Amino acid sequence: MDQVGPHLRHACRRALRSGDFERMRLAAKVVITELARRGELVGISLDTGYDDTAGKGPFCMAKESRRVFDLSFLGEDSVIFPQHGSVPESAPPIAPAVLVPPSPQLNLDIFTGILGAMEQAQDLEISDISSGEKSTILVGILKLLNRFMPQFPMFVMLTGNQPLPENQNQLFNISSDESETGWLSLRTPGHSVWIPDPAELPAHIRKLDGSNENSTEGTLSNSFIRAVAVPLWEPQRTDRGPSSPQESGLLFMVAHEDISRDLLLGLGERLSRFVTRRWQHQQEVNQRIHVDSLTGAYNRAFFDAQFPLELERARRSEVPLTLVIADLDKFKRINDTYGHQAGDEILRMVARRLHEELRRIDLICRIGGEEFALILPDTSQDAAQDVMGRLLDSMFSTTVTIEGETIDISATFSYGAVTFPAAGADPLELYRKADALLFISKDLGRNRCHFWNSDGDHLQILPSDPED
C-alpha cells in the first residue's frame, strides 16, 4: 500500500470499511494492476508441486523479494502482467517453505480483518484527553479484538462502579445484588471460570441478542455453546514503583463453536494478557503526551481539557468538586540565588510531595512555570479545608549540591480554592475565582489558602502554629 498513491489508498480503505467482498476484490485488483504496470510486481509461472486443490495462480513476485503471491482470489478476471514469464535467472532462489498452498479459510475477509485491526491499533495511539481513561482504553481494545476475532464476542466487567463511555455495550458494571449471587460471589480473585450455560452469564451479556444495530457483532443468540471469564489485570505503574498485580475486572469470551474447556480458557487468558499490555502501552502514550516531563505532573493542555470533563462528571453524579490553584512563593528568588538547576529540583520535589499527600484520584497539573492546579473530585469545601490544612503543614524541602556545597532549600505555596457547585458551574468562572483567591493569599503574606465565599468574606486557612 505504501507503493501506491493516496487516491488508491483511500479507495482501498473505503472498500475495507464497506465489508463488500466484491468491492474489496476489485480494489485489490486495481492496486495489483498498478504495481504490475510499474514493475513492483512481476508475473511468474511455476510448478507448485501441489495437488489439484492447491492454488492455481496466477502467481507474482514482489520486486527485490523472495516472496511469491497467489492471486487466485481475484477469480477468472486476473491481472495481466506486462512481462509475464518464468522466474528470471537473476532472481534469488525461492525457498520451498515460501510456496505454501493457500488455506481455503484464509480469504480476503480474514485479510480485511487483520488490516482493520492494524488500522485500529494505530488509531489507539493518537490520544486525546479522554483516551487516557481506563474505560475508554478498554473499549478501544475490545473493538480492536472484535474486528480481528468477530467469532468470539468479548466483554469486560469492571470491578466497582466505574464511569462508562456511552454508545457501547462491551464494557459494563454489575449491581451489588448480582455480584453477591451465583459464582460471582464464590470466585476467588485471580481465578478463571468455565461457563457452560448462558444462564450463568451476567445479565448485561445475556440480554444482548444482536437486534440493536449498535450491539456487538456476533453477540449472544441460540447458538451459544460455552464461555469463559478470566481475570483482567491493571498495568503496573512504572512511575510508582513495583506493586502487587491488581485485578481490574473480568474478561468474558463467548464461543459459538464446540471448543474444549482448556483451549478456550487458554485463549481467554492469553487475550487478557494482550489487553493488559495494550492498556499499559496506551497509558504510556498518554503519559508522554499529557505529562510534564520535568515534574511528572499533568501539563496545561491536560488541565484545560480534563477539568471541564471532571466538572461535568461531578454535575452528573451530583457530587462536589474542589479546584485549587497553587503558586510557589518567591520562586524567582530561588532561581536567582541558587540557579535554575536548583529551581528544577524544587519543582520536582514539590510535585512529588503533592502526589504523596493527595489521593490517587486527585489530579495534579503543572499549568505554569511554578504554578500548579489541583483537581479534587468528590471533595466538599469542608473536606478540602482539611486537605489544604494538611498541605500547609507539610514540609516542602530538599537538599541540593551547588559547587560542591550541600544546601537545604525549603519552599511554601500560596493557594486559592473554589468548590463546585457553590462557587459556580462554569470551568472558566471557577478557574478565575480560584486564581483571584490565590492573589489574595499572595498579597496577605503568602503561605496560606483562601476559599471562595458567596458573601465575599473568603475563608482563610493558615499553617498550624508549631507550638500548638
C-alpha positions as CSV (number, residue, x, y, z in Angstrom):
1,M,0.0,0.0,0.0
2,D,2.9,2.3,0.6
3,Q,3.8,2.0,-3.1
4,V,0.5,3.5,-4.5
5,G,-0.8,7.0,-4.3
6,P,-3.2,8.4,-1.7
7,H,-6.2,8.1,-4.1
8,L,-5.8,4.4,-4.3
9,R,-5.1,4.0,-0.6
10,H,-8.3,5.9,0.3
11,A,-10.3,3.8,-2.2
12,C,-9.0,0.6,-0.5
13,R,-9.8,1.9,2.9
14,R,-13.4,2.7,1.8
15,A,-13.7,-0.8,0.3
16,L,-12.5,-2.4,3.6
17,R,-14.9,-0.4,5.6
18,S,-17.8,-1.4,3.4
19,G,-17.4,-5.1,4.1
20,D,-18.4,-5.8,0.5
21,F,-16.3,-8.7,-0.7
22,E,-16.7,-7.9,-4.4
23,R,-15.8,-4.2,-3.8
24,M,-12.7,-5.3,-1.9
25,R,-11.7,-7.8,-4.6
26,L,-11.9,-5.1,-7.3
27,A,-9.9,-2.6,-5.2
28,A,-7.2,-5.3,-4.7
29,K,-7.1,-5.9,-8.4
30,V,-6.7,-2.2,-9.2
31,V,-3.8,-1.9,-6.7
32,I,-2.1,-5.1,-8.1
33,T,-2.5,-3.9,-11.7
34,E,-0.9,-0.6,-10.8
35,L,2.0,-2.2,-9.1
36,A,2.4,-4.6,-12.0
37,R,2.4,-1.7,-14.5
38,R,5.2,0.0,-12.5
39,G,7.2,-3.2,-12.2
40,E,6.8,-3.5,-8.5
41,L,5.2,-6.9,-9.0
42,V,6.4,-9.4,-11.7
43,G,4.2,-12.1,-13.0
44,I,5.8,-15.6,-12.9
45,S,5.0,-19.1,-14.0
46,L,5.9,-22.0,-11.7
47,D,5.1,-25.6,-10.9
48,T,3.9,-25.6,-7.2
49,G,4.2,-29.4,-6.9
50,Y,0.9,-29.4,-5.0
51,D,-2.2,-31.4,-5.8
52,D,-5.1,-30.0,-7.8
53,T,-6.7,-28.5,-4.8
54,A,-3.8,-26.1,-4.2
55,G,-3.7,-22.5,-5.5
56,K,-3.6,-22.3,-9.3
57,G,-2.4,-18.8,-9.7
58,P,-1.6,-16.6,-11.4
59,F,1.5,-16.0,-9.4
60,C,3.6,-13.0,-8.9
61,M,6.8,-12.0,-7.1
62,A,7.4,-8.7,-5.3
63,K,10.4,-6.7,-6.6
64,E,13.6,-7.5,-4.8
65,S,11.9,-10.1,-2.7
66,R,11.7,-13.8,-2.4
67,R,8.0,-13.9,-1.6
68,V,5.6,-15.4,-4.1
69,F,1.9,-14.4,-4.1
70,D,-1.0,-16.5,-5.3
71,L,-3.6,-14.2,-6.9
72,S,-6.3,-16.8,-7.5
73,F,-8.6,-14.9,-5.1
74,L,-9.1,-12.4,-8.0
75,G,-11.1,-15.0,-9.9
76,E,-11.1,-15.6,-13.6
77,D,-10.7,-11.9,-14.4
78,S,-7.0,-11.9,-13.4
79,V,-4.3,-9.3,-13.6
80,I,-2.3,-9.4,-16.9
81,F,1.3,-8.6,-16.1
82,P,3.3,-6.7,-18.8
83,Q,6.2,-9.2,-18.6
84,H,4.5,-12.5,-17.7
85,G,7.0,-15.3,-17.8
86,S,9.2,-17.6,-15.7
87,V,11.3,-16.6,-12.7
88,P,14.2,-14.6,-14.1
89,E,17.6,-16.2,-13.8
90,S,19.0,-13.3,-11.8
91,A,16.3,-13.6,-9.1
92,P,17.4,-15.2,-5.8
93,P,16.4,-18.8,-5.3
94,I,12.9,-19.3,-3.8
95,A,12.8,-21.2,-0.6
96,P,10.3,-24.1,-0.8
97,A,8.8,-23.1,2.5
98,V,7.6,-19.9,0.9
99,L,5.4,-21.8,-1.5
100,V,2.7,-22.8,0.9
101,P,-0.7,-23.6,-0.7
102,P,-3.3,-21.1,0.4
103,S,-5.7,-22.3,3.1
104,P,-9.3,-22.2,1.8
105,Q,-10.2,-20.3,5.0
106,L,-7.5,-17.7,4.6
107,N,-9.6,-15.5,2.3
108,L,-9.9,-11.8,1.8
109,D,-12.3,-11.5,4.7
110,I,-9.6,-12.5,7.2
111,F,-7.1,-10.3,5.4
112,T,-9.6,-7.4,5.8
113,G,-9.9,-8.2,9.5
114,I,-6.2,-8.1,10.0
115,L,-5.8,-4.8,8.2
116,G,-8.7,-3.3,10.1
117,A,-7.2,-4.4,13.4
118,M,-3.9,-2.9,12.5
119,E,-5.6,0.3,11.4
120,Q,-7.5,0.5,14.7
121,A,-4.3,-0.3,16.7
122,Q,-2.7,2.7,15.1
123,D,-5.7,4.9,15.9
124,L,-5.4,3.9,19.6
125,E,-2.1,5.7,19.7
126,I,-3.5,9.0,18.6
127,S,-4.5,10.1,22.1
128,D,-6.9,12.8,23.1
129,I,-7.6,13.5,26.8
130,S,-10.4,11.0,27.3
131,S,-8.4,8.3,25.7
132,G,-6.3,8.1,28.8
133,E,-9.2,6.9,30.9
134,K,-9.4,3.2,31.8
135,S,-12.9,2.7,30.3
136,T,-12.1,4.5,27.0
137,I,-8.8,2.5,26.6
138,L,-10.6,-0.8,27.3
139,V,-13.5,-0.1,24.8
140,G,-10.9,0.7,22.1
141,I,-9.0,-2.6,22.8
142,L,-12.2,-4.6,22.7
143,K,-13.3,-3.1,19.4
144,L,-9.8,-3.9,18.1
145,L,-10.2,-7.6,19.2
146,N,-13.7,-7.8,17.8
147,R,-12.5,-6.6,14.4
148,F,-9.9,-9.4,14.4
149,M,-11.9,-12.1,16.1
150,P,-15.6,-11.5,15.5
151,Q,-16.4,-15.2,16.1
152,F,-15.6,-14.7,19.8
153,P,-17.8,-11.8,21.3
154,M,-15.8,-10.3,24.2
155,F,-16.9,-8.2,27.2
156,V,-15.3,-6.7,30.2
157,M,-17.0,-6.4,33.6
158,L,-15.2,-3.7,35.7
159,T,-14.9,-4.0,39.4
160,G,-16.6,-1.2,41.3
161,N,-19.0,1.4,39.9
162,Q,-16.7,2.8,37.1
163,P,-17.9,5.6,34.7
164,L,-18.5,4.1,31.3
165,P,-18.4,5.6,27.8
166,E,-21.8,6.0,26.1
167,N,-23.0,4.1,23.0
168,Q,-21.1,0.9,23.7
169,N,-22.0,-2.5,25.2
170,Q,-18.8,-4.4,25.6
171,L,-17.9,-2.7,28.9
172,F,-20.2,-2.9,31.9
173,N,-20.6,-2.8,35.6
174,I,-22.9,-5.1,37.7
175,S,-25.1,-4.2,40.6
176,S,-24.1,-5.2,44.1
177,D,-27.1,-7.6,44.2
178,E,-25.8,-9.5,41.2
179,S,-22.2,-9.6,42.4
180,E,-23.4,-11.3,45.6
181,T,-25.2,-14.2,43.9
182,G,-24.1,-17.2,41.8
183,W,-20.5,-18.0,41.0
184,L,-19.5,-14.3,41.1
185,S,-19.9,-14.4,44.9
186,L,-17.9,-17.6,45.2
187,R,-15.0,-16.9,42.8
188,T,-11.6,-16.4,44.4
189,P,-9.9,-13.3,43.0
190,G,-7.4,-14.2,40.3
191,H,-9.2,-17.4,39.2
192,S,-10.7,-18.1,35.8
193,V,-14.2,-19.5,35.4
194,W,-15.6,-22.0,32.9
195,I,-19.2,-21.1,31.9
196,P,-21.1,-24.0,30.1
197,D,-24.5,-22.5,30.5
198,P,-25.6,-19.0,29.2
199,A,-27.9,-18.6,32.2
200,E,-24.7,-18.2,34.3
201,L,-23.5,-15.1,32.4
202,P,-24.1,-11.7,33.8
203,A,-27.5,-10.2,32.8
204,H,-25.8,-7.5,30.7
205,I,-24.4,-10.1,28.4
206,R,-27.5,-12.3,28.3
207,K,-29.7,-9.5,27.1
208,L,-27.6,-8.8,24.1
209,D,-29.3,-10.6,21.1
210,G,-27.8,-8.6,18.2
211,S,-31.1,-6.9,17.4
212,N,-29.7,-3.5,18.2
213,E,-27.7,-2.0,15.4
214,N,-25.1,-0.7,17.9
215,S,-24.7,-4.1,19.6
216,T,-21.6,-6.2,19.2
217,E,-21.4,-8.3,16.1
218,G,-22.0,-12.0,16.9
219,T,-23.5,-11.4,20.4
220,L,-25.4,-14.0,22.2
221,S,-28.1,-16.0,20.4
222,N,-29.4,-19.5,20.5
223,S,-26.1,-20.7,19.1
224,F,-24.3,-20.1,22.4
225,I,-22.3,-23.1,23.5
226,R,-19.9,-22.0,26.2
227,A,-17.9,-19.1,27.6
228,V,-15.1,-18.3,30.0
229,A,-14.4,-15.4,32.4
230,V,-10.7,-14.7,33.1
231,P,-9.2,-12.1,35.4
232,L,-8.1,-8.7,33.8
233,W,-5.1,-7.2,35.5
234,E,-4.3,-3.5,35.7
235,P,-1.0,-2.5,34.1
236,Q,1.9,-1.9,36.5
237,R,2.5,1.9,37.1
238,T,6.2,2.3,36.2
239,D,6.2,5.8,37.8
240,R,5.2,4.5,41.3
241,G,7.5,1.5,41.7
242,P,6.7,-2.2,41.7
243,S,3.4,-3.3,43.3
244,S,1.3,-6.4,43.6
245,P,-0.9,-7.1,40.5
246,Q,-4.4,-5.6,40.9
247,E,-7.5,-7.3,39.4
248,S,-9.5,-4.7,37.5
249,G,-12.4,-6.9,36.4
250,L,-13.2,-10.0,34.3
251,L,-12.8,-10.5,30.6
252,F,-15.7,-12.6,29.2
253,M,-15.2,-14.6,26.0
254,V,-18.2,-16.3,24.4
255,A,-17.9,-19.2,22.0
256,H,-20.5,-20.3,19.4
257,E,-18.4,-23.3,18.5
258,D,-17.6,-26.6,20.3
259,I,-14.2,-25.6,21.7
260,S,-12.6,-27.6,24.5
261,R,-12.5,-26.1,28.0
262,D,-8.7,-26.0,28.3
263,L,-8.3,-24.4,24.8
264,L,-10.9,-21.7,25.5
265,L,-9.5,-20.9,28.9
266,G,-6.0,-20.7,27.5
267,L,-7.1,-18.4,24.7
268,G,-9.0,-16.2,27.1
269,E,-6.1,-15.9,29.5
270,R,-3.8,-15.0,26.6
271,L,-6.2,-12.4,25.3
272,S,-6.4,-10.9,28.9
273,R,-2.6,-10.6,28.9
274,F,-2.8,-8.8,25.5
275,V,-5.4,-6.4,26.8
276,T,-3.2,-5.5,29.8
277,R,-0.1,-5.0,27.6
278,R,-2.1,-2.9,25.2
279,W,-3.6,-0.9,28.1
280,Q,-0.2,-0.2,29.5
281,H,1.1,0.9,26.2
282,Q,-1.8,3.3,25.8
283,Q,-1.2,4.7,29.3
284,E,2.5,5.3,28.4
285,V,1.5,7.1,25.2
286,N,-0.9,9.3,27.1
287,Q,1.8,10.0,29.7
288,R,4.2,11.1,27.0
289,I,1.6,13.5,25.6
290,H,-0.1,14.8,28.7
291,V,2.5,14.7,31.4
292,D,5.1,17.4,32.2
293,S,8.5,15.9,31.6
294,L,10.2,17.8,34.4
295,T,7.8,17.2,37.3
296,G,5.8,14.1,36.3
297,A,2.6,16.1,36.9
298,Y,0.0,16.6,34.2
299,N,0.6,19.5,31.9
300,R,-1.5,22.6,31.0
301,A,-3.1,21.0,27.9
302,F,-4.3,18.1,30.0
303,F,-5.8,20.5,32.6
304,D,-7.6,22.6,30.0
305,A,-9.3,19.6,28.5
306,Q,-9.7,17.4,31.7
307,F,-11.1,20.0,34.1
308,P,-14.4,20.5,32.1
309,L,-14.8,16.7,31.9
310,E,-14.3,16.3,35.7
311,L,-16.7,19.1,36.3
312,E,-19.4,17.5,34.0
313,R,-18.8,14.2,35.8
314,A,-19.4,15.9,39.2
315,R,-22.5,17.5,37.9
316,R,-24.0,14.3,36.6
317,S,-23.1,12.4,39.8
318,E,-24.3,15.3,41.9
319,V,-21.2,15.4,44.0
320,P,-18.9,18.3,44.9
321,L,-15.6,19.0,43.3
322,T,-12.8,21.4,44.5
323,L,-10.3,23.2,42.3
324,V,-7.1,24.6,43.9
325,I,-4.7,26.9,42.2
326,A,-1.2,26.8,43.9
327,D,1.8,29.0,43.3
328,L,5.3,28.6,44.8
329,D,6.3,31.5,47.0
330,K,9.3,33.6,45.9
331,F,10.4,31.0,43.3
332,K,12.2,33.7,41.3
333,R,14.4,34.3,44.3
334,I,15.3,30.6,44.5
335,N,16.3,30.6,40.8
336,D,18.3,33.8,41.1
337,T,20.1,32.7,44.3
338,Y,20.8,29.0,43.6
339,G,20.4,28.7,39.9
340,H,17.9,27.1,37.5
341,Q,19.1,23.6,38.2
342,A,18.2,24.0,41.9
343,G,14.9,25.5,40.8
344,D,14.1,22.4,38.7
345,E,14.9,20.2,41.7
346,I,12.5,22.2,43.8
347,L,9.7,21.8,41.2
348,R,10.3,18.0,41.0
349,M,10.3,17.9,44.8
350,V,7.0,19.8,45.3
351,A,5.3,17.7,42.6
352,R,6.4,14.5,44.3
353,R,5.3,15.7,47.7
354,L,1.8,16.7,46.3
355,H,1.4,13.2,44.9
356,E,2.3,11.8,48.3
357,E,-0.2,14.0,50.2
358,L,-3.1,13.6,47.8
359,R,-5.3,10.7,46.7
360,R,-4.8,8.7,43.6
361,I,-8.0,10.1,42.1
362,D,-6.8,13.7,42.6
363,L,-5.2,15.3,39.6
364,I,-2.1,17.4,39.9
365,C,-1.3,19.6,36.9
366,R,1.6,22.0,36.3
367,I,-0.1,24.9,34.5
368,G,2.8,27.4,34.5
369,G,6.4,27.8,35.5
370,E,5.8,27.4,39.2
371,E,2.0,27.3,39.2
372,F,0.0,24.1,39.8
373,A,-3.7,23.2,39.6
374,L,-5.2,20.5,41.9
375,I,-8.5,18.9,40.9
376,L,-10.0,17.1,43.9
377,P,-13.0,15.0,42.7
378,D,-15.9,14.3,45.2
379,T,-14.5,16.8,47.7
380,S,-16.7,19.2,49.6
381,Q,-15.4,22.5,50.9
382,D,-15.2,21.1,54.5
383,A,-13.1,18.1,53.2
384,A,-11.0,20.4,51.1
385,Q,-10.2,22.7,54.1
386,D,-8.8,19.6,55.8
387,V,-6.7,18.8,52.8
388,M,-5.4,22.4,52.5
389,G,-4.6,22.5,56.2
390,R,-2.5,19.3,55.8
391,L,-0.7,20.7,52.8
392,L,0.1,24.0,54.6
393,D,1.6,21.9,57.4
394,S,3.6,19.7,55.1
395,M,7.3,20.2,54.7
396,F,8.4,21.1,51.1
397,S,12.1,20.9,51.3
398,T,15.0,19.2,49.5
399,T,18.8,19.1,49.5
400,V,20.8,20.4,46.5
401,T,24.5,20.4,45.8
402,I,25.9,23.7,44.4
403,E,29.6,24.0,43.6
404,G,30.3,21.2,46.0
405,E,28.3,22.7,48.8
406,T,25.2,20.9,50.1
407,I,22.3,23.3,50.8
408,D,18.9,22.6,52.3
409,I,16.1,24.6,50.4
410,S,12.5,24.9,51.6
411,A,9.5,26.2,49.8
412,T,6.0,27.2,50.6
413,F,2.8,27.5,48.5
414,S,0.1,30.1,48.3
415,Y,-3.4,28.7,47.4
416,G,-6.8,29.8,46.1
417,A,-9.7,27.3,46.2
418,V,-13.2,27.0,45.0
419,T,-15.8,24.3,45.3
420,F,-18.5,23.2,42.8
421,P,-21.4,23.8,42.9
422,A,-21.4,26.6,45.5
423,A,-18.8,28.7,43.6
424,G,-20.3,28.1,40.1
425,A,-20.5,25.6,37.4
426,D,-18.6,27.1,34.5
427,P,-14.9,25.9,34.2
428,L,-13.5,29.3,33.3
429,E,-15.5,31.0,36.0
430,L,-14.2,28.6,38.6
431,Y,-10.6,29.0,37.4
432,R,-10.8,32.8,37.5
433,K,-12.2,32.8,41.1
434,A,-9.5,30.4,42.3
435,D,-6.8,32.4,40.6
436,A,-8.1,35.6,42.2
437,L,-8.1,34.0,45.6
438,L,-4.5,32.9,45.0
439,F,-3.5,36.5,44.6
440,I,-5.3,37.4,47.8
441,S,-3.2,34.8,49.6
442,K,-0.1,36.3,48.0
443,D,-1.0,39.8,48.9
444,L,-1.8,38.9,52.6
445,G,1.6,37.3,53.2
446,R,1.9,34.1,51.3
447,N,1.9,30.5,52.7
448,R,-1.9,30.4,53.1
449,C,-5.1,29.4,51.4
450,H,-8.3,31.4,50.7
451,F,-11.6,29.7,49.9
452,W,-14.3,31.4,47.9
453,N,-17.4,32.6,49.8
454,S,-20.6,34.0,48.1
455,D,-20.7,36.8,50.7
456,G,-17.2,37.9,49.8
457,D,-16.0,37.0,53.2
458,H,-13.4,34.5,51.9
459,L,-12.3,31.9,54.4
460,Q,-8.5,31.9,55.2
461,I,-6.6,28.8,56.1
462,L,-3.1,29.3,57.7
463,P,-0.4,26.8,58.7
464,S,-0.7,25.4,62.3
465,D,1.3,27.1,64.9
466,P,4.3,24.9,65.6
467,E,3.9,25.5,69.3
468,D,0.4,24.1,69.3
